[in-house]
């Protein structure tokens, strides 16, 4: 009987040990599954949040671009009206634009592209812009003999249609022109 009792106790201990191991492995599996689900849900939540933020940024950029295009169109219209009404303003504007280009480039030889209708105007103000640029270089940089020559490039003149079209844009030297329908 004692032997039976010992075997029974030993069997119970082994059963309890196997049961405990099985329970621990099952609890571990359940924990892993819940952690995996939790990580997946957190990742989905972050993706959703990121998508919402990006869409909000996109809408903000689009509305900002629309506002900037509206301002650009208004400025273009007012500039066209001012140019048509005051020829001295236009002449001074062309001279300042040429001067700005010379300052940006800081080259000894500058080729100027313009509208066909403005060739004579640009040629008349180019020398004044050169003299003003030389004066600026002398005053600001202390360079006495800075020589600069400006030429009107008659090979690649912009067409009047491209310049008058409000849908044309100059982006860093590249001109994007959309034809009117």
ABEGO torsion letter per residue (X at the ends): XAAAAAAAAAAAAAAAAAAAAAAAAAAAAAAAAAAAAAAAAAAAAAAAAAAAAAAAAAAAAAAAAAAAAAAAAAAAAAAAAAAAABAAAAAAAAAAAAAAAAAAAGBABBBBBBBAAAAAAAAAAAAAAAAAAAAAAAAAAGBABBBBBBBBBAABBBBAAAAABAABBBBGGBBBBBBBX
